[in-house]
């Protein structure tokens, strides 16, 4: 029978050792994606800052550190974890969304670069910003195709400073003595075309003349991940050529900052879950798993597709199922999905779950979170076990 392998390890061996459900991460996949991105941007001065929110496991953050990446953080505890792991303050960017003022002060006190997405904080902070280098996250009012729940640069998004507020920000820069050294944009997650990303990049270039101290442009990420066989990945070569050509026409030296999360770690993760029951409904046959939206919220929250394989019966006859969880909620992971015949006790592999899987998991229904397993050089180890405390 065909074996389902993760990083050179038979996946069923992992469930035999660690039980299920478990998240399994393959470090070689993360490295491959990192070097793919580095190669694409090799002709452009750049720095990769991994988005911690995608997967905050310390072992993955240390891998990013070893690869030479900085971090993009969105909360004080993400900053604390980064500092604890030995990242320098110059390796960390803080890009919060509507934070409490004490969170901003915490970052300032620790010398962390802040990318402000709200102009309202400048008056409140006032002279505390004197001499401080900051970034501005801009909302360019750019519409992109795809899931609007993960589009973050349109006019109705909470993210970023509207363009019509930038003149006032420039006045506050002069009034309070801070320096805008970075202009930042994040178009959204899983953007389908490089042309959509290019439109956002152009909006940054248009704002450059207003801010004389800018030396870097943060283009976020949004790079498409191939979740479905019909998905098309971003043409990185076309995208980077576009950026390179634009920068060469500027007449000044500008560094590019990238903040990938999903692009680097999604493909590296697999959620392995056991089948509790095969249930016959009126019109559907349900595969009931020992996991659910408490462990992987993306299908219910974003209508996200994750490919699923029955790794216990990979040569079986195909049947149509709804794959559901065990929560006291509707927690459908896949609808009308073709799978090799599924039986109680089988193990299903839910793919591309390395990003926004465990990091968005909860203890809902007082159920434990999955264990996390790291696979490296064909060896494996437990990296977290987070259980409900009764």
C-alpha positions as CSV (number, residue, x, y, z in Angstrom):
1,X,0.0,0.0,0.0
2,X,1.2,3.5,-0.8
3,X,2.5,5.4,2.2
4,X,1.9,9.0,3.0
5,X,5.1,10.7,4.0
6,X,5.9,13.9,5.7
7,X,9.5,15.0,5.6
8,X,10.7,11.4,5.1
9,X,8.6,10.1,7.9
10,X,5.6,7.8,7.5
11,X,2.6,9.8,8.8
12,X,0.9,6.9,10.3
13,X,3.9,6.2,12.4
14,X,3.5,9.7,13.8
15,X,-0.1,9.1,14.9
16,X,0.9,5.8,16.4
17,X,3.5,7.6,18.5
18,X,1.8,10.9,19.3
19,X,-1.9,10.1,18.9
20,X,-4.3,12.4,17.1
21,X,-5.2,15.1,16.2
22,X,-1.7,16.4,15.7
23,X,-0.2,19.2,13.6
24,X,3.0,18.1,11.8
25,X,5.4,20.6,10.4
26,X,8.1,19.8,7.8
27,X,11.1,22.1,8.2
28,X,12.5,21.3,4.7
29,X,9.3,22.7,3.1
30,X,9.7,25.9,5.1
31,X,13.4,26.2,4.0
32,X,12.4,25.5,0.4
33,X,9.8,28.2,0.4
34,X,12.1,30.7,2.1
35,X,14.9,30.2,-0.4
36,X,12.4,30.4,-3.3
37,X,11.4,33.8,-2.1
38,X,15.0,34.9,-1.5
39,X,16.0,33.9,-5.0
40,X,13.0,35.8,-6.5
41,X,14.1,39.0,-4.8
42,X,17.8,38.4,-5.1
43,X,18.3,41.4,-7.5
44,X,16.4,43.8,-5.1
45,X,17.7,45.0,-1.8
46,X,15.3,43.3,0.7
47,X,14.7,41.8,4.1
48,X,12.2,39.1,4.9
49,X,10.3,39.6,8.2
50,X,8.2,36.4,8.9
51,X,4.7,37.2,10.1
52,X,4.6,35.6,13.6
53,X,0.8,35.4,13.6
54,X,0.8,32.7,11.0
55,X,2.5,30.2,13.3
56,X,4.1,31.3,16.5
57,X,5.8,28.0,17.5
58,X,9.2,28.9,19.0
59,X,10.9,26.2,17.0
60,X,9.6,27.7,13.7
61,X,10.6,31.2,14.8
62,X,14.1,29.9,15.6
63,X,14.2,28.3,12.1
64,X,13.4,31.7,10.7
65,X,16.2,33.3,12.8
66,X,18.7,30.7,11.5
67,X,17.6,31.4,7.9
68,X,18.3,35.1,8.5
69,X,14.8,36.4,8.7
70,X,13.4,39.1,10.9
71,X,9.9,39.1,12.4
72,X,6.7,41.0,11.9
73,X,4.8,41.1,15.2
74,X,1.3,42.3,16.1
75,X,1.1,42.0,19.9
76,X,3.4,42.7,22.9
77,X,3.6,38.9,23.6
78,X,4.8,38.3,20.1
79,X,7.5,40.9,20.8
80,X,8.3,39.3,24.1
81,X,8.7,35.8,22.5
82,X,10.9,37.3,19.8
83,X,13.2,38.9,22.3
84,X,13.3,35.8,24.5
85,X,14.4,33.8,21.5
86,X,17.3,36.1,20.9
87,X,16.0,38.3,18.0
88,X,17.6,41.8,18.1
89,X,15.3,44.8,18.3
90,X,16.3,45.7,14.8
91,X,15.0,42.4,13.6
92,X,11.5,43.1,14.8
93,X,8.7,45.2,13.3
94,X,5.5,45.9,15.3
95,X,2.5,46.3,13.1
96,X,-0.5,46.3,15.4
97,X,-4.2,46.9,14.5
98,X,-6.0,49.4,16.8
99,X,-3.8,48.6,19.8
100,X,-4.1,49.9,23.3
101,X,-1.8,52.9,23.9
102,X,0.2,51.0,26.5
103,X,1.1,48.4,23.8
104,X,2.5,51.2,21.6
105,X,4.5,52.5,24.6
106,X,5.8,49.1,25.3
107,X,7.2,48.8,21.8
108,X,8.7,52.3,22.0
109,X,10.3,51.5,25.4
110,X,11.9,48.4,23.9
111,X,13.2,50.2,20.8
112,X,10.9,48.3,18.4
113,X,10.1,49.9,15.0
114,X,6.3,50.6,14.9
115,X,4.3,50.7,11.7
116,X,1.3,52.8,12.5
117,X,-2.0,52.0,10.8
118,X,-3.9,54.7,12.5
119,X,-3.1,58.4,12.4
120,X,-5.0,59.1,15.6
121,X,-2.1,57.9,17.8
122,X,0.3,60.6,16.8
123,X,-1.4,63.4,18.7
124,X,-1.9,61.2,21.8
125,X,1.8,60.1,21.9
126,X,3.0,63.6,21.1
127,X,6.6,64.3,22.2
128,X,7.1,60.6,23.1
129,X,7.8,60.2,19.4
130,X,10.5,62.8,19.1
131,X,13.4,61.4,17.2
132,X,11.7,58.0,16.7
133,X,11.7,56.3,13.3
134,X,8.3,55.0,12.4
135,X,6.5,53.4,9.5
136,X,3.1,54.2,8.1
137,X,0.8,51.4,7.0
138,X,-1.3,52.9,4.2
139,X,-4.8,52.0,3.0
140,X,-4.6,52.8,-0.8
141,X,-8.3,51.9,-1.5
142,X,-7.3,49.0,-3.8
143,X,-9.8,46.3,-4.7
144,X,-8.6,42.8,-5.3
145,X,-10.3,39.7,-6.5
146,X,-10.9,36.7,-4.2
147,X,-12.1,36.3,-0.7
148,X,-12.9,39.8,0.7
149,X,-12.6,38.5,4.3
150,X,-8.8,38.5,3.8
151,X,-8.6,41.6,1.6
152,X,-7.1,44.4,3.7
153,X,-6.4,47.4,1.3
154,X,-9.9,48.4,0.2
155,X,-11.7,51.5,1.4
156,X,-13.9,49.8,4.0
157,X,-11.1,47.8,5.6
158,X,-10.0,48.8,9.1
159,X,-6.4,48.4,8.2
160,X,-4.1,51.3,7.2
161,X,-4.2,55.1,7.1
162,X,-6.4,56.5,4.4
163,X,-4.6,58.4,1.8
164,X,-6.5,61.6,2.5
165,X,-5.0,61.6,6.0
166,X,-1.4,61.6,5.0
167,X,-1.0,65.4,4.7
168,X,-2.1,65.7,8.3
169,X,0.4,62.9,9.2
170,X,3.2,64.9,7.5
171,X,2.3,68.0,9.6
172,X,2.4,65.9,12.8
173,X,5.8,64.5,11.7
174,X,7.1,68.1,11.6
175,X,5.3,69.1,14.8
176,X,6.4,66.1,17.0
177,X,9.8,65.4,15.4
178,X,9.4,61.8,14.5
179,X,10.7,60.4,11.2
180,X,8.6,58.4,8.7
181,X,11.3,56.0,7.3
182,X,9.0,53.3,5.9
183,X,5.8,53.3,3.9
184,X,3.9,50.0,4.3
185,X,1.1,48.3,2.6
186,X,-0.5,44.8,2.9
187,X,-3.0,44.1,0.1
188,X,-4.4,41.1,1.7
189,X,-3.9,37.4,2.1
190,X,-3.7,34.9,-0.7
191,X,-3.8,37.5,-3.5
192,X,-4.5,35.8,-6.8
193,X,-2.5,37.9,-9.3
194,X,0.8,39.8,-9.1
195,X,-0.9,42.6,-10.9
196,X,-3.1,43.2,-7.8
197,X,0.0,43.4,-5.7
198,X,1.7,45.7,-8.2
199,X,-1.2,48.2,-7.9
200,X,-0.6,48.4,-4.2
201,X,3.1,48.9,-4.7
202,X,2.4,51.7,-7.1
203,X,0.3,53.4,-4.4
204,X,3.3,53.4,-2.1
205,X,5.5,55.0,-4.8
206,X,3.0,57.8,-5.3
207,X,3.4,58.8,-1.6
208,X,7.2,58.8,-1.6
209,X,7.7,62.5,-2.6
210,X,5.7,63.6,0.5
211,X,8.1,61.9,3.0
212,X,11.7,62.8,2.5
213,X,13.2,60.3,5.1
214,X,11.7,57.2,3.6
215,X,14.4,54.5,3.0
216,X,12.3,51.4,2.8
217,X,9.0,50.2,1.3
218,X,7.2,47.4,3.2
219,X,5.1,45.5,0.6
220,X,3.6,43.0,3.1
221,X,3.0,39.7,1.5
222,X,-0.3,38.2,0.2
223,X,1.6,35.7,-2.0
224,X,-0.8,33.0,-3.2
225,X,-0.6,29.6,-1.7
226,X,-1.7,26.6,-3.8
227,X,-4.4,25.1,-1.7
228,X,-6.3,23.5,-4.5
229,X,-5.0,21.6,-7.6
230,X,-6.7,24.3,-9.7
231,X,-5.0,27.2,-7.9
232,X,-2.3,29.2,-9.7
233,X,0.6,30.5,-7.7
234,X,1.8,34.1,-8.0
235,X,4.3,34.7,-10.9
236,X,7.1,35.8,-8.6
237,X,9.5,36.5,-11.5
238,X,7.0,38.9,-13.1
239,X,6.3,40.6,-9.8
240,X,9.9,41.1,-8.8
241,X,10.8,42.4,-12.2
242,X,8.0,44.9,-12.0
243,X,9.3,46.1,-8.6
244,X,13.0,46.2,-9.8
245,X,12.1,48.3,-12.8
246,X,10.1,50.7,-10.7
247,X,12.9,51.1,-8.2
248,X,15.5,51.7,-10.8
249,X,13.5,54.7,-12.1
250,X,13.3,56.3,-8.6
251,X,16.7,57.9,-8.5
252,X,17.2,57.0,-4.8
253,X,18.1,53.9,-2.9
254,X,15.1,52.1,-1.4
255,X,15.0,48.8,0.5
256,X,12.1,46.4,0.2
257,X,10.6,44.7,3.3
258,X,8.5,41.5,2.9
259,X,6.3,40.1,5.6
260,X,5.3,36.6,4.4
261,X,3.6,34.2,6.8
262,X,1.3,31.8,4.9
263,X,3.7,31.6,1.9
264,X,6.4,30.2,4.1
265,X,4.6,27.8,6.5
266,X,1.2,26.9,5.1
267,X,2.4,24.1,2.9
268,X,4.7,22.7,5.6
269,X,1.9,21.9,7.9
270,X,-0.5,18.8,8.0
271,X,-3.3,18.2,10.4
272,X,-3.6,14.5,11.1
273,X,-7.0,13.5,12.5
274,X,-8.8,10.2,13.3
275,X,-12.2,9.2,12.1
276,X,-14.7,8.8,14.9
277,X,-17.6,7.7,12.9
278,X,-19.1,7.4,9.4
279,X,-22.6,8.8,9.7
280,X,-25.4,8.4,7.2
281,X,-27.7,11.4,7.0
282,X,-30.8,12.0,4.8
283,X,-28.9,13.0,1.8
284,X,-25.2,13.0,2.8
285,X,-22.6,10.7,4.3
286,X,-20.6,12.3,7.0
287,X,-17.0,11.6,8.1
288,X,-16.9,12.7,11.8
289,X,-13.3,13.5,12.9
290,X,-11.8,14.0,16.3
291,X,-11.0,17.6,15.4
292,X,-13.0,20.5,14.1
293,X,-13.2,24.3,13.8
294,X,-11.6,24.6,17.3
295,X,-8.4,23.3,15.7
296,X,-8.8,24.6,12.1
297,X,-11.1,27.5,11.7
298,X,-10.2,28.5,8.2
299,X,-12.9,26.4,6.3
300,X,-15.7,27.9,8.4
301,X,-14.3,31.4,8.8
302,X,-12.9,32.0,5.3
303,X,-14.7,29.2,3.3
304,X,-11.1,28.0,2.8
305,X,-10.3,24.8,0.8
306,X,-7.9,22.3,2.3
307,X,-7.1,19.1,0.4
308,X,-7.8,16.0,2.4
309,X,-6.4,12.5,1.9
310,X,-7.4,9.3,3.6
311,X,-3.9,8.1,4.4
312,X,-5.1,4.8,5.9
313,X,-6.7,3.7,2.6
314,X,-5.0,5.5,-0.2
315,X,-5.9,2.9,-2.8
316,X,-9.6,2.6,-1.8
317,X,-12.6,3.2,-4.0
318,X,-13.7,6.9,-4.2
319,X,-16.8,8.0,-2.3
320,X,-18.4,11.4,-1.6
321,X,-18.5,12.7,2.0
322,X,-18.9,15.8,4.1
323,X,-16.0,15.9,6.5
324,X,-17.1,17.4,9.8
325,X,-15.8,17.9,13.3
326,X,-16.9,16.9,16.7
327,X,-17.9,20.3,18.1
328,X,-21.4,21.2,19.3
329,X,-21.5,23.5,16.3
330,X,-21.7,23.2,12.5
331,X,-18.0,22.8,11.9
332,X,-17.7,21.5,8.3
333,X,-14.2,21.1,7.1
334,X,-15.1,19.9,3.6
335,X,-18.3,19.5,1.7
336,X,-19.1,16.9,-1.0
337,X,-15.4,15.8,-1.0
338,X,-14.2,12.8,-2.9
339,X,-12.1,10.5,-0.7
340,X,-10.9,7.0,-0.8
341,X,-13.4,4.9,1.2
342,X,-13.3,6.1,4.8
343,X,-13.8,3.8,7.8
344,X,-14.0,4.5,11.5
345,X,-10.4,4.6,12.9
346,X,-8.8,5.8,9.6
347,X,-6.4,8.8,9.6
348,X,-7.1,11.7,7.4
349,X,-4.4,14.2,6.4
350,X,-5.6,17.8,6.1
351,X,-3.0,19.6,4.0
352,X,-1.6,23.2,3.9
353,X,-2.4,23.8,7.6
354,X,0.9,25.2,8.7
355,X,-0.4,28.8,8.7
356,X,-3.4,30.1,10.7
357,X,-4.2,26.6,11.9
358,X,-2.8,26.1,15.4
359,X,-2.3,29.8,15.9
360,X,-6.1,30.3,15.7
361,X,-7.0,27.2,17.6
362,X,-9.0,27.3,20.8
363,X,-10.2,25.3,23.8
364,X,-13.8,25.6,22.7
365,X,-16.1,22.9,24.2
366,X,-13.2,22.4,26.7
367,X,-11.3,20.2,24.1
368,X,-7.6,20.0,24.1
369,X,-5.6,21.6,21.3
370,X,-3.7,19.3,19.0
371,X,-0.1,18.4,19.8
372,X,2.5,19.9,17.5
373,X,5.2,17.8,16.0
374,X,8.3,19.0,14.1
375,X,9.9,16.8,11.4
376,X,13.5,17.6,10.6
377,X,16.1,15.5,8.8
378,X,13.7,12.5,8.9
379,X,13.5,12.8,12.7
380,X,10.5,14.0,14.7
381,X,9.8,15.5,18.1
382,X,7.0,16.9,20.1
383,X,7.1,20.7,20.4
384,X,3.9,21.5,22.2
385,X,1.1,19.8,24.2
386,X,-1.5,22.3,25.2
387,X,-4.3,20.7,27.3
388,X,-7.4,21.9,29.1
389,X,-6.9,22.6,32.8
390,X,-10.0,21.5,34.7
